[in-house]
Amino acid sequence: MTLYNEVHSFAREFINDKRTRSIRRKALIIKANKKLTGKSIKPSCSTCYIEALLFIINNTKMATTNYRLKKGYIAQFDIPFKGIKAFSNDQMTDELAQEFLKRHPSRSIYFEVHPPLVKVTPSEEDPIKKVKPEVKDDPQPGNFLAETMKDINKPEVIPAEKPQVKVLSKMNKAELVKEASKYKDIENPAIYNKFDLANLIRKALGIKEIIKAKK
């Protein structure tokens, strides 16, 4: 707010109510009068303030503003702007109103008059970029549990190329005993005959086919 605007804002109250004649307001009148006339005011002369004030009002115009609050409202900053916590229409300036609406655009509803507000783009409103989470390719998204259960329940397949499977029927007992000793499930393989050993090995390998002894 300009110096003259501020003097205009309290002039009527200063003239009509002695209780409002604060040291700060008197200092503003002295400063405005000095700027306008080049003359000083005697601090002890109470009527000099009134005369100077009337001269200032009659010889300066209060700057107009493009903003006006609704009757009875006071605009209050959440965080003070240049030391100003709140202002009414008496202290209103374009700079104050613009800064206020920049910080609190939703409070434009309390203004009776204001220019069209500039829409704030998301990038200006929130400088934090929103990053989409990386999604890995999944042939069937959402069916992770079902696919996992399939893998668990899938029967174990024994590769046909394992040499033990092909040649069991052609091994003699000594060879079968040696082969059976590789499996923990087969204890004391030497006590079994050739056919039982072959079947025990097949069972250890997960093969259901049983070799029957020739009669």
Phi, psi and omega in degrees: 000136180287163180301312182294322178300316182294320177296318177300322186295331181247005186303307183300316180295321181296320182288320187272338185228111182297332182295340182269000183276073183282164179299320181297315181294322177297321179296322178293321178296316178300316182294315181293320180295319178297319181291325184276320186248340183082004181253156179259161178249141176287120182303331183275353183267102183292323180288336179297326179294318181293316179297316179295321181295316179296323178296318180297315182297318184285340185246004175225155177247141178285128181298137179280158179230151180273007183233145175209129178285155174295154184303130176089356182264149174233131179274129183236127178283139172292321174237122185309143179250114182054039178083354181268122181268324182209159177206154177244188178298333180293328180257006187296134169223161179299320181299315180297312183297318180296317179294320180297313182287335175293320180280326186229067184301330182291343182272011177296342180294343180272359179262132177281325180225131173196149177295163177304134181282145177277125180290136180268125179286155180306325182292327179282325183287321182226104183290349181280121180283136178271119182256125179287138179295141180290128180249120179283149180298134180220117182301327178225077181298140178094347182250031184301315182296316181297318180294322179295317180295325178299315181296323181292318185275354181292128180296144180288129181258125178268120180304134183291340184279000179297129185298329183298322185291321184288325191253003183304318184290342182261353181282150172274176186298320182298320179292322179293321178298317179297319180292319182294331181294349179281347186250131184292330183290342182258108180260141180048062183299337183293341184279350183263154175279179187299316184289319179295321178298316180299317180291323178295320178294318178299320179296320179295329179275354179086019179262126186278337183297131181252136176272124180266140179289142179284136180273000000 
